[in-house]
Amino acid sequence: MDVETSNPLSASALDESCINTVRFLAVDAVQKANSGHPGLPLGAAAMAYVLWTRFLKHHPANPNWFDRDRFVLSAGHGSALLYSLLHLTGYAVSLDQLKQFRQWGSITPGHPERGITPGVETTTGPLGQGFGNSVGLAMAEAHLAARFNRPDFTLIDHDTYAIVSDGDLMEGVASEAASLAGHLMLGKLICLYDTNHVTLSAGTAITFTEDTARRFETYGWHIQVVDNGNDLAAIERALHNARAEARRPSLILVHTHIGYGSPHKQDSFEAHGSPLGVDEVRLTKQNLGWPTEPPFYIPEPVRSHFLQAQQHGAQAEIEWNQKLIAYAQPYPELASELQDLMQGELASGWDAAIPFFPADSKGMATRVASGKIMNTIVPYLPALIGGSADLDPSTHTALTGYGDFEPANLIAGSRQGSDSGGWSYAGRNLHFGVREHAMGSIINGLATHGGMLPFGATFLVFSDYLRPSIRLAALMKLQVIYVFTHDSIALGEDGATHQPIEQLASLRAIPHLIVIRPADANETAIAWRVAITSRDRPVALILARQAVATLDRTQYAAAEQLRHGGYILAEAASGKPELILIASGSEVALIVAAQQVLLKQNIQVRIVSMPSWELFENQTPAYRDAVLPPAIGARLAVEAGVSQGWHRYVGLRGDVLAVDRFGASAPGEIVLREYGFTVDNICQRALALLKSLTSSV
Ligand SMILES: Cc1ncc(C[n+]2csc(CCOP(=O)(O)OP(=O)(O)O)c2C)c(N)n1
């Protein structure tokens, strides 16, 4: 017998019971933890219920099934709502885990975290990020569908749903991402906007009185309004309409009440972020006709109703797997490419075509070398996709001939800015426009989708604009690659506003992010190898605008050693160094020259290239001591950024030639000279250091 027909409750009573179960699992979890946000789950439970039981294509036993719909709770503070849904629909989130909400060692952290809880697609909590991620998820689907679907065969076909809140849509990143999503006509992106007119500290009347519907309409979104957030039929109709809308992303404004049902806290910011309190929980349950005891109550019919997701999900996945087999008949090559993408394995020999750059004193900017490298590896990396925030000609990140991600037929006539290969969702060049923050959030979404190896590019100074997304990429252990060019005061005439100073240090401060600032073209090639093979962490490549000499690797150590983060580029002539010069990126060329000059004065200098602190810290203490022997106290680090952190490597008695003030507008060589980045000055500082150490002995 069908579970549904054996259900003793009428459909509407069952619906209500299911929604109340979701509401009060969340409320009880928050109350037990004595911490959390009950207001959103109480108000948004109905829309979540309709979405999760009538639309969402997912398989709780296999949360990673490739063609599942993606769901993002962008308002991550409502995590108890998501955990309740995951538990009820049969994910590996036990009732006990709900009872352990926000506790040490539980899989139900305060805000949803990818990798900790099965079924959580992306880490949310910093408002607006989840919304940006959902745009990336929808772009991933559109891209894969364009690449793999054929007129007679639809294989990739899933929707991206998000629940977003007032706070999400106030954040700037949401505006950037929404503007791009509308332009890109991402018809399979559907956002339910929990419009409750209340935020953490107040009603929206004091901060947020714009006409959000019209705002999104002008972005090119399809807009619907549901007047009553508990009207299941209206929510269902709106979701059907949204699914039928192929060419515009959908925003469904659902009018709800924060803390719905709470006699004293509904519609008040007091329901937002504190437990209701034992008495108010009881009153709210009574008010909504729910048993006050036991807590975490799940009626049997409710349990079986939600658990149908398991059966439906299993069936959907089986059907899709059969489709995949059938697809391989007419399209064997595409099927095998898709398998590769889904498995995320790198093809052997993917890096074989990366050139070795011959020694050249005139050299090449590392950004230019990077562009060449990217274009040699892209044929072997079907997942590589990305772009810049309107800086392709400067960042050298175009994948030439790999098409531009745009809706086909969008603009009649000529279009500037093509990386060639055609305008369609199959394009691998993403054009983010001047939207760095959305870029960061979107590439996180691409990475969480699976089957994508995304990169994003801009000037290093503007890494600040996407820093919140970089932090989340690191927290989520996503493989995302940042190409940050114009990496120092040496960029010159654009001046202080464009010259990064503290950005290197601030990126190095982010746990789990690898920052690499290669010295020349061959180090850049190894840096790309590290980035592509670092499967569980983001990597930031920090590249110079200006040409840097390509070192003669027959005289100097192999660039391969970049993998160690820091390495002896050249030993002192005598083999007995009295001084160590350390540098990263374009400043390595300066210490190379300084070593020669100092040798003429009989100073024995070891030079160390230090492109990545994080990689260096991964080495054994013995290796690190071999590169920077504790016995040699005379150490000078040279880097065109703030000195912060360098004393870790030069010691308290060492010296750092750095930039601890803002830059200046002038030709790059002049700025460098005025800031002391000359071979002469390095030699003087080195001699002074040696002198001060000898005199202090
Ligand atoms: C970027 C960011 N800033 C601030 C916060 C702190 N915060 C958490 S929820 C919230 C208010 C959210 O209001 P709304 O989005 O309307 O959610 P609701 O009150 O409906 O639950 C704030 C300011 C945050 N999580 N992220």
Ligand as a Chemical Component Dictionary entry (heavy atoms), coordinates in Angstrom:
data_LIG
# 
_chem_comp.id                   LIG 
_chem_comp.type                 NON-POLYMER 
_chem_comp.pdbx_formal_charge   1 
_chem_comp.three_letter_code    LIG 
# 
loop_
_chem_comp_atom.comp_id 
_chem_comp_atom.atom_id 
_chem_comp_atom.alt_atom_id 
_chem_comp_atom.type_symbol 
_chem_comp_atom.charge 
_chem_comp_atom.model_Cartn_x 
_chem_comp_atom.model_Cartn_y 
_chem_comp_atom.model_Cartn_z 
_chem_comp_atom.pdbx_ordinal 
LIG C1  C1  C 0 27.835 39.661 6.403  1  
LIG C2  C2  C 0 27.060 39.524 7.680  2  
LIG N1  N1  N 0 26.844 40.593 8.437  3  
LIG C3  C3  C 0 26.198 40.486 9.607  4  
LIG C4  C4  C 0 25.751 39.274 10.040 5  
LIG C5  C5  C 0 25.083 39.142 11.397 6  
LIG N2  N2  N 1 23.652 38.845 11.188 7  
LIG C6  C6  C 0 23.185 37.605 11.245 8  
LIG S1  S1  S 0 21.570 37.514 10.876 9  
LIG C7  C7  C 0 21.465 39.194 10.706 10 
LIG C8  C8  C 0 20.180 39.880 10.370 11 
LIG C9  C9  C 0 19.511 39.177 9.319  12 
LIG O1  O1  O 0 18.218 39.619 9.127  13 
LIG P1  P1  P 0 17.406 38.806 8.057  14 
LIG O2  O2  O 0 18.306 38.491 6.966  15 
LIG O3  O3  O 0 16.178 39.573 7.747  16 
LIG O4  O4  O 0 17.067 37.466 8.786  17 
LIG P2  P2  P 0 15.833 37.216 9.755  18 
LIG O5  O5  O 0 15.836 38.327 10.761 19 
LIG O6  O6  O 0 14.630 37.237 8.910  20 
LIG O7  O7  O 0 16.105 35.898 10.377 21 
LIG C10 C10 C 0 22.694 39.776 10.915 22 
LIG C11 C11 C 0 22.953 41.233 10.836 23 
LIG C12 C12 C 0 25.993 38.177 9.200  24 
LIG N3  N3  N 0 25.610 36.948 9.532  25 
LIG N4  N4  N 0 26.617 38.321 8.027  26 
# 
loop_
_chem_comp_bond.comp_id 
_chem_comp_bond.atom_id_1 
_chem_comp_bond.atom_id_2 
_chem_comp_bond.value_order 
_chem_comp_bond.pdbx_ordinal 
LIG C1  C2  SING 1  
LIG C2  N1  SING 2  
LIG C2  N4  DOUB 3  
LIG N1  C3  DOUB 4  
LIG C3  C4  SING 5  
LIG C4  C5  SING 6  
LIG C4  C12 DOUB 7  
LIG C5  N2  SING 8  
LIG N2  C6  DOUB 9  
LIG N2  C10 SING 10 
LIG C6  S1  SING 11 
LIG S1  C7  SING 12 
LIG C7  C8  SING 13 
LIG C7  C10 DOUB 14 
LIG C8  C9  SING 15 
LIG C9  O1  SING 16 
LIG O1  P1  SING 17 
LIG P1  O2  DOUB 18 
LIG P1  O3  SING 19 
LIG P1  O4  SING 20 
LIG O4  P2  SING 21 
LIG P2  O5  DOUB 22 
LIG P2  O6  SING 23 
LIG P2  O7  SING 24 
LIG C10 C11 SING 25 
LIG C12 N3  SING 26 
LIG C12 N4  SING 27 
# 
